């Protein structure tokens, strides 16, 4: 057989690129999508464990609550005794968060 006949037979049997081109065309993007998904998943898990994820207001919420309490005290909504009692409760709950 001549070369042209062999090439035509190979293309007819395997297609262009001998059948492996489409595999790499599909698998390489899937590989990178899986790597990115893994990084995002691990990052979200770490973020949630640190108390910053959705449903976990974490460290920033206690500071915001203290600021709100201080504003209420400054506006005269609560007296000093109540301010100090609530501030103590906020700081105690920030040190020992409930799960």
N, C-alpha and C positions, 0 to 999 in steps of 0.2 A: 504494500500500500504506500501511496505517496503521502507527503506531509500534509497536504491540504485535506485529504480524506480523513487522516487521523485527527486533525484539528477540528474539522466539522463534526466528526463523531464524538469528540470530547466535549464540544460545546453543546451538542444535542443531548448528551447524557448528563453532564454536570451543569450546564448553563454558563453564563459569563462568570469568570473568576473561579471556575471549578467548584462552585457551591459553597465556598467558605466566606465569601465577601459579605453576604447578607447577615451571616451569624455575627461577625465582628461589628457590622453596622448597627445591629440591635443590641448586642451584649455590652459593648463599651458604654453607651449612654445609660443602660440599665445598671451597670456597675457603679457609675458615678452618682446616679440617683440614689442607689442603695447606700453609698458612702455618706452622701449629704443627709439622707434620712437618719442614718445612724448617729451622726454628729448632732443633728437637731434634737433627736430623741434623748440622747444622753445629756445634752445641754438643758433641755426642759426638765429632765428628772433632777439634775443638780440644782437648777433654779428653784424648783418646788421644794426640795429638801432644805434649801437655805431659807425658806419661808417667803419667797418673793413671787411665787406662781399664783395662778388664779385660785381664789378661795383661801389663799394664805396671805393675809395682808402683811404679816411679818413685821420687820423692824420699823418700817416707815409708818405703819398705822399707829404705833404707840407714840411716836413723836408727833404725829398729827393730832392725836387725842390730847396730848399735853398742851399743844398750842391752842386747840379749841377750848380747853379748860381754862387756860390763862386768859384768853380773850373774854370768856364769860365772867371771870373774876374781875378783869379790868373794866368791864361794862357795868358791874354791880349786880349781875344776875345771881351770883352766889357770894356768900361771905367767906372770910378767911378760914374759918374752922372747916367749912364744907370743902373749900378748895384744897386745903392740905390733906383732908381725909381722902378725897377722890384721887388726888395726885399720888398718894401713897398706894392706893389700890392699883392704879395704872402701872406704876413702876414695879410693884410686886408681881403683877400678872405678866409684865414684859420679861421679867427674869425667869419666871416659871410658866412658860406657855402650856396650855392644855392641848392635848392631842385629840 
